[in-house]
Amino acid sequence: MNVMIIGNGGREHALAWKLAQSNKIDKIYCVPGNGGTANEKKCINIKIENIDEIATFAKENNVYLTIVGPEKYLIEGIADKFENLGLNIIGPNKKASMLEGSKEFSRNFCKKYNIQSPNYSVFNNYNSALNYIKNAKFPIVIKADGIASGKGVVIAYNFSDAKKCIYDFMIKDIFSGSGKKIIIEEFLEGYEMSIFLLFDGINYKFFQSAKDHKKINEGEKGLNTGGMGAISPHPKLDNELMKKIEEKIILPTINGIKSEQLNYKGVIFLGLMIKNNEPYLLEYNVRFGDPETQAMMPLLKSDLFDILNNIINKNLNKTEIIWDNKISCCVVLASKGYPLKYDTGYNIKFDINNTATIFHSGTIYKNGKIVTNGGRVISVVGTNINLENARKNVYSSIQNIYFENMYYRKDI
């Protein structure tokens, strides 16, 4: 059986690593892949990006199942293209992907189906947004309506910061159109939680939870990133909270997807804020998270291919997902300067023991060597029966990895 994974990050390497363990899989085409997938067993990197070319390749190479990593492809309609050609793909169609592709769409969806979430207002005019924040109670949350690689959310603590953010989004257009329309939300004080569900169009199943660390600096300070580390499962998720999440977030979400007749087969990633033990939906994502996937995959004991195949065959209700009874800690090694300007092309030296799992993100395989090729470069993952030992495992293993201008948080 041949499968294909679209994307070039740590998430995609982790998925490829886990899928390669299945005895049902012969080849894994990584489109375009990275330096890690270039050396992963069963994996072949394919340098194509255009949706039509990817679909043609899948058809011509007997790809049974395709998994989409980045939301960009889903929002552009790759699932529609694949389904029109009779190809199996994990991911919602273009319309359903608007749950992530448009903050306005998702917020209106939440309001319609009574999904517990922050109060919000939508603006597509700079002056209107400016007038609104003159009377706002700070802090406030400002979000670009469209996708922005995980960086389109800013917490503004005063009028001056909010004005600059709105100007950058709407006038300076730092997200190439994604911030021309913005959402301004109430700020909720609490802690964040990532919840991953699988959905086959009829049945849903809880997959796993994680705690993500978005900020570039320790103590959750500084600029937003795509994620600097993750813990899985989330240490604060208990039965009482899970019941509330199901009642107030998950069940109305599933009901809304069915009521709107959205064509959705794949992953539903709920970004939550927990305030006073009450869950609020901050955002939907329509794919696996990064770096949460890197933290989750080493804990998964079940065959990932079987799970994904049951999504295609609408058999999730018969699917048993088995996890190792451990906790996982993932730390991202980044290029100094990320998420702003950074240099690439540095050789990466590995002298790693076998107690940590390594997933590549911004790397390429060049002239027989692995070199840096992005902002987030490597994910290092350690597991143990308790969190402190998992953290010790990771941070001791990081000492055996080196590239020039390497940066990582020490408080994941």
C-alpha positions in Angstrom: 0.0 0.0 0.0 1.3 3.5 -0.9 0.5 6.6 1.1 1.4 10.3 0.7 2.0 13.0 3.2 1.8 16.6 2.2 4.0 19.1 4.0 7.7 19.6 5.0 7.5 20.1 8.8 8.0 18.2 12.0 4.4 17.2 12.0 4.8 15.5 8.6 8.0 13.8 9.7 6.3 12.5 12.8 3.3 11.2 10.8 5.7 9.5 8.3 7.7 8.0 11.1 4.6 6.5 12.7 3.1 5.3 9.4 6.4 3.6 8.4 5.9 1.3 11.4 2.8 -0.2 9.7 3.3 -3.5 7.9 0.5 -2.6 5.6 2.5 0.3 4.0 5.1 -0.2 1.3 6.0 3.4 0.3 5.4 6.8 1.8 5.7 9.7 -0.6 6.6 12.9 1.3 5.6 16.1 -0.7 8.0 17.8 -0.5 9.3 16.3 2.8 12.5 17.5 4.6 16.0 16.2 5.6 14.5 13.9 8.1 12.0 12.2 5.8 14.7 11.9 3.2 16.4 9.3 5.5 13.2 7.8 7.0 12.5 4.2 6.2 9.9 3.6 3.4 9.9 7.4 2.6 10.6 9.1 -0.7 10.7 12.9 -1.0 8.9 14.3 -4.0 9.5 18.0 -4.9 6.1 19.1 -6.2 3.8 21.8 -4.7 0.9 22.5 -7.2 -2.4 20.8 -6.2 -3.0 19.5 -9.7 0.5 18.0 -9.9 0.1 16.4 -6.5 -3.3 14.9 -7.5 -1.8 13.6 -10.8 1.1 12.1 -9.0 -1.2 10.3 -6.5 -3.3 8.9 -9.4 -0.3 7.7 -11.4 1.5 6.2 -8.4 -1.4 4.2 -6.9 -1.4 6.3 -3.7 -4.2 4.7 -1.6 -4.3 7.4 1.1 -3.1 11.0 1.3 -2.7 12.9 4.6 -2.5 16.7 4.4 -0.3 18.5 7.0 -0.5 22.3 6.3 -3.9 24.0 6.4 -3.0 26.0 3.3 -3.7 23.1 0.9 -7.0 22.2 2.5 -8.2 25.9 2.4 -7.2 25.9 -1.3 -9.4 22.9 -2.0 -7.1 19.9 -2.3 -9.6 17.6 -0.8 -12.2 18.6 -3.4 -9.7 17.9 -6.2 -8.8 14.5 -4.8 -12.4 13.4 -4.2 -13.3 14.4 -7.7 -10.6 12.0 -9.0 -11.8 9.2 -6.7 -8.7 9.5 -4.4 -8.8 9.0 -0.6 -7.6 12.0 1.4 -7.6 12.9 5.1 -8.9 16.4 5.4 -12.1 18.5 4.9 -13.1 20.1 1.7 -12.7 23.8 0.9 -15.9 25.0 2.4 -15.5 23.0 5.6 -11.8 24.2 5.9 -13.2 27.7 6.4 -13.5 26.7 10.1 -9.8 27.5 10.1 -9.5 29.6 7.0 -11.7 32.4 8.3 -12.0 33.5 11.9 -15.3 35.3 11.0 -16.7 32.0 9.6 -15.7 30.0 12.7 -17.0 32.7 15.1 -20.3 32.9 13.4 -20.4 29.1 13.4 -19.8 29.1 17.2 -22.6 31.7 17.7 -25.1 29.7 15.6 -24.5 26.4 17.4 -24.0 27.8 20.9 -20.4 26.7 21.2 -18.8 28.4 24.3 -16.3 30.9 23.0 -15.2 34.5 23.6 -17.3 37.6 22.7 -16.1 39.1 19.4 -16.5 41.8 16.8 -15.5 41.7 13.1 -13.9 44.7 11.2 -12.9 45.2 7.6 -12.3 48.9 8.0 -9.3 50.3 9.8 -11.0 53.4 11.2 -13.9 51.4 12.5 -11.6 49.1 14.3 -9.6 52.1 15.7 -12.8 53.7 17.0 -13.8 50.4 18.6 -10.6 50.0 20.6 -10.9 53.6 22.0 -13.6 52.3 24.3 -12.3 48.7 24.7 -11.4 47.1 28.0 -7.8 45.9 27.8 -6.2 43.5 27.3 -7.9 42.5 24.0 -7.2 39.8 21.4 -6.7 40.8 17.8 -6.8 38.1 15.1 -6.2 38.2 11.4 -9.3 36.7 9.7 -7.3 34.5 7.4 -4.4 32.0 7.9 -1.1 33.5 9.1 1.1 30.4 9.9 0.1 30.5 13.5 1.3 34.1 13.9 -1.9 36.1 13.3 -3.0 36.4 16.9 -1.9 39.3 19.2 -2.8 40.1 22.8 -2.8 43.9 23.1 -2.4 45.2 26.6 -3.0 48.9 25.8 -4.4 51.2 23.1 -1.0 51.9 21.6 -0.1 48.2 21.1 -3.6 47.6 19.7 -3.4 50.5 17.2 0.0 49.3 16.0 -1.3 45.7 15.6 -4.4 46.8 13.6 -2.2 49.0 11.4 0.2 46.2 10.7 -2.6 43.8 9.9 -4.9 46.0 7.9 -2.8 48.8 6.4 0.8 47.4 6.3 -0.7 44.1 5.3 2.0 41.9 6.9 0.0 38.8 6.2 -0.6 39.4 2.5 -4.3 39.8 2.7 -5.1 37.6 5.6 -5.3 40.5 8.0 -7.4 42.9 5.8 -10.3 41.7 7.9 -9.8 41.3 11.7 -11.6 39.9 14.7 -11.3 41.6 18.0 -12.2 39.3 20.9 -12.4 39.6 24.7 -9.3 38.4 26.5 -9.8 35.3 28.7 -7.5 34.6 31.6 -6.6 31.0 32.0 -4.6 28.2 30.4 -4.6 26.8 26.9 -5.4 23.3 25.9 -5.3 21.5 22.5 -7.9 18.7 21.9 -7.7 16.5 18.9 -10.7 14.7 17.5 -11.1 12.4 14.5 -14.2 12.6 12.4 -15.4 10.4 9.5 -18.4 12.4 8.5 -20.7 10.4 10.8 -18.7 9.3 13.9 -16.2 11.2 16.0 -13.6 9.9 18.4 -11.3 11.6 20.9 -7.7 11.2 19.8 -5.4 13.0 22.3 -4.8 16.2 24.2 -1.7 18.4 24.4 -0.3 21.6 25.9 1.3 23.9 23.3 3.9 26.7 24.0 3.4 29.4 21.4 5.6 32.2 22.5 9.2 32.6 21.4 10.5 33.4 24.9 10.5 31.6 28.2 7.6 32.4 30.5 5.2 32.6 27.5 6.5 36.0 26.5 7.4 37.6 23.2 6.2 37.0 19.7 3.8 34.2 18.7 5.4 31.3 16.8 4.2 28.2 15.1 5.0 26.5 18.5 8.1 26.1 20.5 7.2 22.9 22.3 4.4 20.7 23.6 3.4 18.3 26.3 1.1 15.4 25.7 -1.3 14.4 27.1 -2.3 17.7 28.8 -1.5 17.5 32.5 -4.6 19.3 33.6 -7.2 17.4 31.6 -9.4 15.3 33.9 -12.8 13.5 33.6 -14.8 16.5 34.9 -13.2 19.0 32.5 -13.4 16.5 29.6 -17.2 16.1 30.2 -17.6 19.9 30.0 -15.5 20.0 26.8 -17.7 17.4 25.3 -21.0 19.0 26.2 -20.1 22.7 25.5 -17.6 22.3 22.6 -17.4 18.9 20.9 -21.0 17.8 20.6 -22.3 21.2 19.3 -19.4 21.3 16.9 -20.2 17.9 15.5 -23.9 18.8 15.4 -23.0 22.1 13.5 -20.8 20.3 10.9 -23.6 17.8 10.3 -26.4 20.5 10.2 -24.4 22.6 7.7 -23.7 19.5 5.7 -20.0 20.2 5.6 -17.9 17.6 3.9 -15.5 16.8 6.7 -13.3 13.7 7.1 -10.2 14.1 9.1 -8.8 15.9 12.2 -10.7 18.5 14.2 -8.2 20.4 16.3 -9.8 22.4 19.1 -7.7 25.3 20.5 -9.2 25.9 24.0 -8.8 28.4 26.8 -9.7 27.0 30.2 -11.0 29.7 32.6 -12.2 28.8 36.0 -12.4 25.2 34.9 -14.7 26.2 32.0 -13.7 25.5 28.4 -13.9 28.2 25.7 -13.1 27.6 22.0 -10.4 30.0 20.8 -10.0 28.5 17.4 -10.6 25.6 15.1 -7.8 23.9 13.1 -8.7 21.4 10.4 -5.5 19.3 10.6 -3.0 17.9 13.0 -1.0 20.4 15.1 2.7 21.2 15.1 4.5 20.5 17.4 1.7 18.6 19.2 1.9 15.8 16.6 5.6 15.3 17.4 4.7 14.9 21.1 1.7 12.6 20.4 3.1 10.1 17.9 5.7 8.4 20.1 2.9 7.6 22.6 0.5 6.0 20.0 0.6 2.2 20.2 -2.1 1.6 17.6 -1.4 1.4 13.9 -1.9 4.9 12.6 -2.8 3.6 9.1 -5.6 1.5 10.5 -7.0 4.6 12.3 -6.8 6.8 9.2 -8.3 4.1 7.0 -11.3 3.8 9.3 -11.9 7.5 8.8 -12.0 6.9 5.0 -14.3 3.9 5.5 -16.5 5.7 8.1 -15.7 3.0 10.7 -14.4 5.3 13.5 -17.0 3.9 15.9 -15.3 0.5 15.6 -11.8 1.9 16.1 -9.8 1.3 19.2 -7.0 3.8 19.8 -4.4 2.6 22.3 -1.8 4.9 24.0 1.3 4.3 26.0 0.7 5.2 29.6 3.4 7.8 29.6 3.7 11.6 29.1 5.6 13.2 26.3 7.7 16.4 26.1 8.7 18.0 22.8 11.1 20.8 22.6 11.7 22.7 19.3 15.2 23.8 18.3 14.9 26.9 16.2 17.1 29.3 14.2 18.0 32.4 16.2 15.9 35.3 15.0 12.8 33.2 14.4 9.9 34.1 14.0 11.4 37.2 12.3 14.6 37.2 10.3 17.0 34.3 10.5 19.8 32.6 8.6 19.8 29.1 7.2 22.3 26.7 5.6 24.1 25.6 8.7 25.3 22.0 9.2 23.5 20.1 11.9 25.6 17.8 14.1 23.9 14.8 15.8 25.4 12.8 18.5 22.2 11.5 20.0 21.5 8.7 22.4 18.5 6.5 21.9 16.4 7.9 24.7 15.0 10.7 22.6 13.1 10.8 19.3 14.1 13.3 16.6 11.8 14.9 14.1 13.0 17.3 11.4 11.2 20.5 10.4 13.3 23.2 8.7 16.0 20.9 7.3 17.2 19.6 3.9 19.5 16.8 2.9 22.3 18.3 0.9 25.6 16.8 -0.3 25.2 14.0 2.2 24.6 16.3 5.1 21.6 17.7 7.0 21.5 21.5 7.0 19.1 24.1 8.4 16.4 25.3 6.0 13.8 27.1 8.2 12.9 28.8 11.4 11.8 25.8 13.4 14.5 23.2 12.7 14.3 20.1 14.9 11.8 18.7 17.4 13.3 16.6 20.2 10.8 14.3 22.0 11.2 12.4 25.3 8.7 10.2 27.0 8.5 8.8 30.6 6.0 7.8 33.1 6.3 11.3 34.7 6.7 14.7 33.2 9.9 15.7 35.0 11.8 12.7 33.8 10.5 13.2 30.3 11.8 16.8 30.4 15.2 15.6 31.7 15.4 13.1 28.9 14.7 15.8 26.3 17.0 18.5 27.6 19.9 16.1 28.2 19.5 14.9 24.6 19.5 18.4 23.2 23.1 18.8 24.5 24.1 16.3 21.8 22.7 18.4 18.9 24.3 21.5 17.5 23.9 23.9 14.7 25.1 27.6 14.5 22.6 30.1 16.0 20.5 27.3 17.6 17.8 28.6 20.0 15.3 26.8 22.2 13.2 27.4 25.2 14.3 25.8 28.5 10.9 25.9 30.2 8.8 23.6 28.1 
